[in-house]
């Protein structure tokens, strides 16, 4: 089992392709959705865990259910600002849980006391639980528009920042190892 993180798929959100939004490199929203689903499934296996940090889809919930059901892995969802109640209600059965934010512990022999704490939120924070003790913070929402702070153990896991593909725990660990915390 591997662990992955990602955010801001914005499935079927036509405006996400516009230069005034994210200017994603796809000709149509159908091409966008298919590419993001294929990218996800190219790295995530059926038994892998994916922490999804919000802004799933902007379409009819039935269409969202159809697309999300194609995504591999055991999915856990942190709600984003575009994840309206009807969408969450319809898509929630496809996820192990849905939360506003989460503070998780990943077993890791290289981490303090063998556990890496990670605070997950759709939004970037300047401080978080255990931030002064080496806990990481992963977020989305900003679509790669916030400059990375090399002195903070936080990163944007949104799709724009990672070639429109979920990022593995090992990749996050490598990025964090280069921080000057």
C-alpha contacts under 8 A as a table, 3 or more apart, distances in Angstrom:
res1	aa1	res2	aa2	distance
1	X	47	X	5.71
1	X	48	X	4.79
1	X	49	X	7.17
2	X	44	X	7.87
2	X	47	X	7.76
2	X	48	X	4.82
2	X	49	X	6.31
2	X	168	X	7.26
2	X	169	X	7.50
3	X	48	X	5.87
3	X	49	X	4.85
3	X	50	X	5.91
3	X	51	X	7.79
3	X	168	X	5.76
3	X	169	X	5.46
4	X	44	X	7.58
4	X	48	X	7.54
4	X	49	X	6.17
4	X	50	X	4.62
4	X	51	X	6.21
4	X	166	X	5.96
4	X	167	X	5.39
4	X	168	X	4.23
4	X	169	X	5.70
5	X	50	X	5.56
5	X	51	X	4.83
5	X	52	X	5.97
5	X	53	X	7.48
5	X	157	X	6.38
5	X	166	X	5.52
5	X	167	X	5.35
5	X	168	X	6.33
5	X	169	X	7.36
6	X	50	X	7.51
6	X	51	X	6.59
6	X	52	X	5.21
6	X	53	X	6.12
6	X	140	X	7.63
6	X	157	X	5.02
6	X	158	X	5.41
6	X	159	X	6.26
6	X	165	X	7.38
6	X	166	X	4.77
6	X	167	X	6.34
7	X	52	X	5.46
7	X	53	X	4.57
7	X	54	X	5.46
7	X	55	X	6.89
7	X	56	X	7.76
7	X	122	X	7.71
7	X	139	X	7.55
7	X	140	X	5.33
7	X	141	X	7.45
7	X	157	X	5.95
7	X	158	X	4.28
7	X	159	X	5.99
7	X	166	X	7.97
8	X	53	X	7.13
8	X	54	X	5.75
8	X	55	X	4.78
8	X	56	X	6.10
8	X	140	X	6.52
8	X	141	X	6.57
8	X	143	X	7.50
8	X	158	X	5.54
8	X	159	X	6.27
9	X	36	X	7.22
9	X	55	X	6.44
9	X	56	X	5.42
9	X	57	X	6.83
9	X	158	X	7.84
9	X	159	X	6.63
10	X	13	X	5.42
10	X	16	X	7.15
10	X	55	X	5.70
10	X	56	X	5.17
10	X	57	X	4.57
10	X	58	X	6.21
11	X	29	X	7.90
11	X	32	X	7.75
11	X	33	X	5.62
11	X	56	X	6.21
11	X	57	X	4.25
11	X	58	X	6.22
11	X	59	X	7.58
11	X	64	X	7.48
12	X	29	X	5.78
12	X	30	X	7.18
12	X	32	X	7.98
12	X	33	X	6.50
12	X	57	X	6.11
12	X	58	X	5.75
12	X	59	X	5.87
13	X	16	X	5.68
13	X	17	X	7.97
13	X	29	X	7.07
13	X	57	X	6.60
13	X	58	X	5.01
13	X	59	X	6.93
14	X	17	X	6.03
14	X	18	X	7.76
14	X	28	X	7.88
14	X	29	X	5.66
15	X	18	X	5.34
15	X	21	X	6.55
16	X	21	X	5.40
16	X	22	X	5.36
16	X	23	X	6.41
16	X	24	X	6.59
17	X	21	X	6.86
17	X	22	X	6.15
17	X	23	X	4.65
17	X	24	X	4.80
17	X	25	X	7.12
17	X	26	X	6.83
17	X	27	X	7.88
17	X	28	X	7.82
17	X	29	X	7.40
18	X	21	X	5.34
18	X	22	X	6.35
18	X	23	X	4.74
18	X	24	X	7.25
19	X	22	X	6.00
19	X	23	X	4.16
19	X	24	X	7.87
20	X	23	X	6.89
22	X	143	X	6.94
24	X	160	X	7.84
26	X	29	X	7.14
26	X	31	X	6.18
26	X	32	X	5.43
27	X	31	X	6.68
27	X	32	X	7.56
28	X	31	X	5.21
28	X	32	X	6.27
29	X	32	X	4.81
29	X	33	X	6.07
30	X	33	X	5.19
30	X	34	X	6.14
31	X	34	X	5.22
31	X	35	X	6.01
32	X	35	X	5.23
32	X	36	X	6.21
33	X	36	X	5.29
33	X	37	X	6.18
34	X	37	X	5.21
34	X	38	X	6.09
35	X	38	X	5.08
35	X	39	X	5.95
36	X	39	X	5.00
36	X	40	X	6.08
36	X	164	X	6.22
36	X	165	X	6.89
37	X	40	X	5.17
37	X	41	X	6.20
37	X	67	X	7.77
37	X	70	X	7.20
37	X	71	X	6.24
38	X	41	X	5.11
38	X	42	X	5.94
39	X	42	X	5.07
39	X	43	X	6.93
39	X	164	X	6.85
39	X	165	X	5.25
39	X	166	X	7.77
40	X	43	X	5.84
40	X	44	X	5.99
40	X	71	X	6.78
40	X	72	X	7.46
40	X	165	X	5.53
40	X	166	X	6.00
41	X	44	X	5.08
41	X	45	X	6.88
41	X	71	X	6.27
41	X	72	X	5.79
43	X	165	X	7.84
43	X	166	X	7.42
44	X	48	X	6.03
44	X	50	X	7.86
44	X	72	X	6.01
44	X	73	X	6.11
44	X	166	X	7.93
45	X	48	X	5.27
45	X	72	X	5.92
45	X	73	X	5.67
46	X	72	X	5.15
46	X	73	X	4.35
46	X	74	X	7.04
47	X	73	X	5.44
47	X	74	X	6.39
48	X	72	X	7.92
48	X	73	X	4.89
48	X	74	X	6.01
49	X	73	X	5.59
49	X	74	X	4.68
49	X	75	X	5.92
49	X	76	X	7.57
50	X	73	X	6.36
50	X	74	X	6.06
50	X	75	X	4.83
50	X	76	X	6.15
51	X	75	X	6.08
51	X	76	X	4.87
51	X	77	X	6.06
51	X	78	X	7.48
52	X	75	X	6.88
52	X	76	X	5.90
52	X	77	X	4.80
52	X	78	X	6.02
53	X	77	X	6.07
53	X	78	X	4.66
53	X	79	X	6.48
53	X	80	X	6.79
53	X	120	X	7.11
53	X	121	X	6.34
53	X	122	X	5.13
53	X	139	X	6.55
53	X	140	X	6.19
54	X	77	X	6.73
54	X	78	X	5.40
54	X	79	X	4.66
54	X	80	X	3.90
54	X	81	X	7.36
54	X	82	X	7.66
54	X	83	X	6.89
54	X	122	X	5.65
54	X	140	X	7.18
54	X	141	X	7.53
55	X	79	X	6.94
55	X	80	X	4.80
55	X	81	X	6.48
55	X	82	X	5.08
55	X	83	X	5.49
55	X	141	X	7.68
56	X	80	X	7.79
56	X	82	X	7.45
56	X	83	X	6.46
57	X	64	X	6.15
57	X	82	X	7.64
57	X	83	X	7.34
58	X	64	X	7.96
58	X	82	X	7.27
59	X	63	X	6.64
59	X	64	X	6.52
60	X	63	X	5.45
60	X	64	X	6.46
60	X	87	X	7.76
61	X	64	X	4.87
61	X	65	X	6.11
61	X	86	X	6.98
61	X	87	X	5.05
61	X	90	X	6.18
61	X	91	X	7.29
62	X	65	X	5.14
62	X	66	X	6.41
62	X	90	X	7.42
63	X	66	X	5.09
63	X	67	X	6.40
64	X	67	X	5.19
64	X	68	X	5.97
64	X	87	X	7.63
64	X	91	X	7.22
65	X	68	X	5.19
65	X	69	X	5.90
65	X	90	X	6.93
65	X	91	X	5.54
65	X	94	X	7.86
66	X	69	X	5.38
66	X	70	X	6.89
67	X	70	X	5.41
67	X	71	X	7.19
68	X	71	X	5.30
68	X	91	X	7.62
68	X	94	X	7.35
69	X	72	X	7.83
69	X	94	X	6.68
74	X	95	X	6.86
74	X	96	X	6.67
75	X	94	X	7.32
75	X	95	X	4.84
75	X	96	X	5.93
75	X	97	X	7.72
76	X	95	X	5.35
76	X	96	X	5.42
76	X	97	X	5.22
76	X	98	X	6.22
77	X	95	X	6.65
77	X	96	X	7.95
77	X	97	X	6.20
77	X	98	X	4.63
77	X	99	X	6.30
78	X	98	X	5.81
78	X	99	X	4.96
78	X	100	X	5.32
78	X	101	X	5.59
78	X	102	X	7.41
78	X	120	X	7.44
78	X	121	X	6.52
78	X	122	X	6.57
79	X	83	X	5.91
79	X	98	X	6.87
79	X	99	X	6.19
79	X	100	X	5.30
79	X	101	X	7.49
79	X	122	X	6.75
80	X	83	X	5.32
80	X	100	X	7.84
80	X	122	X	5.42
80	X	141	X	7.44
81	X	84	X	7.49
81	X	122	X	7.95
83	X	87	X	6.26
83	X	88	X	6.33
84	X	87	X	5.48
84	X	88	X	6.28
85	X	88	X	5.09
85	X	89	X	6.01
86	X	89	X	5.06
86	X	90	X	6.20
87	X	90	X	5.30
87	X	91	X	5.99
88	X	91	X	5.20
88	X	92	X	5.41
89	X	92	X	5.52
89	X	93	X	7.96
90	X	93	X	7.12
91	X	94	X	5.64
91	X	95	X	7.33
92	X	95	X	5.34
92	X	96	X	7.84
92	X	97	X	7.11
92	X	98	X	6.65
93	X	96	X	7.37
95	X	98	X	6.94
99	X	102	X	6.83
100	X	121	X	7.19
101	X	119	X	7.56
101	X	120	X	5.62
101	X	121	X	4.80
101	X	122	X	7.37
102	X	119	X	5.81
102	X	120	X	5.10
102	X	121	X	6.79
103	X	117	X	6.96
103	X	118	X	5.72
103	X	119	X	4.40
103	X	120	X	6.21
103	X	129	X	7.86
104	X	117	X	5.72
104	X	118	X	5.27
104	X	119	X	6.37
104	X	120	X	7.71
105	X	115	X	5.93
105	X	116	X	5.52
105	X	117	X	4.56
105	X	118	X	6.34
106	X	115	X	5.45
106	X	116	X	5.05
106	X	117	X	6.43
106	X	118	X	7.74
107	X	111	X	8.00
107	X	114	X	5.86
107	X	115	X	4.52
107	X	116	X	6.31
108	X	111	X	5.43
108	X	114	X	5.01
108	X	115	X	5.17
108	X	116	X	6.11
109	X	112	X	7.89
109	X	113	X	7.68
109	X	114	X	4.46
109	X	115	X	7.03
110	X	114	X	6.29
111	X	114	X	4.94
111	X	115	X	5.38
111	X	116	X	5.30
112	X	115	X	6.07
112	X	116	X	6.91
112	X	134	X	7.94
116	X	135	X	6.64
116	X	136	X	7.79
117	X	130	X	7.83
117	X	134	X	7.71
117	X	135	X	4.80
117	X	136	X	6.33
118	X	135	X	5.51
118	X	136	X	4.64
118	X	137	X	5.57
118	X	138	X	7.15
119	X	128	X	6.94
119	X	129	X	7.03
119	X	135	X	7.24
119	X	136	X	6.16
119	X	137	X	4.73
119	X	138	X	6.39
120	X	137	X	5.98
120	X	138	X	5.17
120	X	139	X	6.11
121	X	124	X	7.01
121	X	137	X	7.75
121	X	138	X	6.59
121	X	139	X	5.18
121	X	140	X	7.44
122	X	139	X	5.01
122	X	140	X	5.04
122	X	141	X	5.79
123	X	139	X	5.45
123	X	140	X	5.95
123	X	141	X	5.76
123	X	142	X	7.64
124	X	137	X	7.93
124	X	138	X	7.54
124	X	139	X	5.37
124	X	140	X	7.00
124	X	141	X	7.70
124	X	142	X	7.89
124	X	156	X	7.74
125	X	128	X	6.61
125	X	137	X	7.74
127	X	131	X	6.10
128	X	131	X	5.26
128	X	137	X	7.13
129	X	135	X	7.31
130	X	133	X	5.09
130	X	134	X	6.65
130	X	135	X	5.30
131	X	134	X	5.64
131	X	135	X	4.92
131	X	136	X	6.71
131	X	137	X	7.90
131	X	153	X	7.65
132	X	135	X	7.26
134	X	153	X	7.29
135	X	153	X	7.17
136	X	153	X	5.02
136	X	154	X	5.58
137	X	153	X	6.33
137	X	154	X	4.45
137	X	155	X	6.69
138	X	154	X	5.57
138	X	155	X	5.29
138	X	156	X	6.00
138	X	157	X	6.36
139	X	154	X	7.71
139	X	155	X	6.48
139	X	156	X	5.01
139	X	157	X	5.92
139	X	158	X	7.35
140	X	143	X	6.68
140	X	156	X	5.22
140	X	157	X	5.62
140	X	158	X	4.80
141	X	158	X	7.08
142	X	145	X	5.44
142	X	146	X	6.22
142	X	156	X	7.54
142	X	158	X	7.71
143	X	146	X	7.87
143	X	156	X	7.82
143	X	158	X	5.95
143	X	159	X	7.49
143	X	160	X	5.88
143	X	161	X	7.21
144	X	147	X	7.53
144	X	156	X	6.66
144	X	158	X	7.02
144	X	160	X	6.14
144	X	161	X	5.58
148	X	155	X	6.81
149	X	152	X	5.53
149	X	154	X	7.74
150	X	153	X	7.69
150	X	178	X	7.84
150	X	179	X	4.95
150	X	180	X	5.80
150	X	181	X	7.44
151	X	179	X	5.82
151	X	180	X	4.83
151	X	181	X	4.78
152	X	179	X	6.93
152	X	180	X	7.51
152	X	181	X	5.94
153	X	176	X	6.07
153	X	179	X	6.75
153	X	181	X	6.71
154	X	176	X	7.68
156	X	161	X	6.90
157	X	161	X	6.49
157	X	162	X	7.08
157	X	166	X	7.66
157	X	167	X	6.98
158	X	161	X	5.67
158	X	162	X	7.02
158	X	164	X	7.84
159	X	162	X	5.37
159	X	163	X	6.31
159	X	164	X	4.12
159	X	165	X	5.78
159	X	166	X	6.86
160	X	163	X	6.02
160	X	164	X	5.50
161	X	164	X	7.23
162	X	165	X	5.78
162	X	166	X	7.06
162	X	167	X	6.72
167	X	171	X	6.21
167	X	172	X	6.91
168	X	171	X	5.10
168	X	172	X	6.31
169	X	172	X	5.02
169	X	173	X	6.03
170	X	173	X	4.99
170	X	174	X	6.22
171	X	174	X	5.07
171	X	175	X	6.31
172	X	175	X	5.13
172	X	176	X	6.13
173	X	176	X	5.08
173	X	177	X	6.09
174	X	177	X	5.09
174	X	178	X	6.81
175	X	178	X	5.53
175	X	179	X	7.03
176	X	179	X	5.25
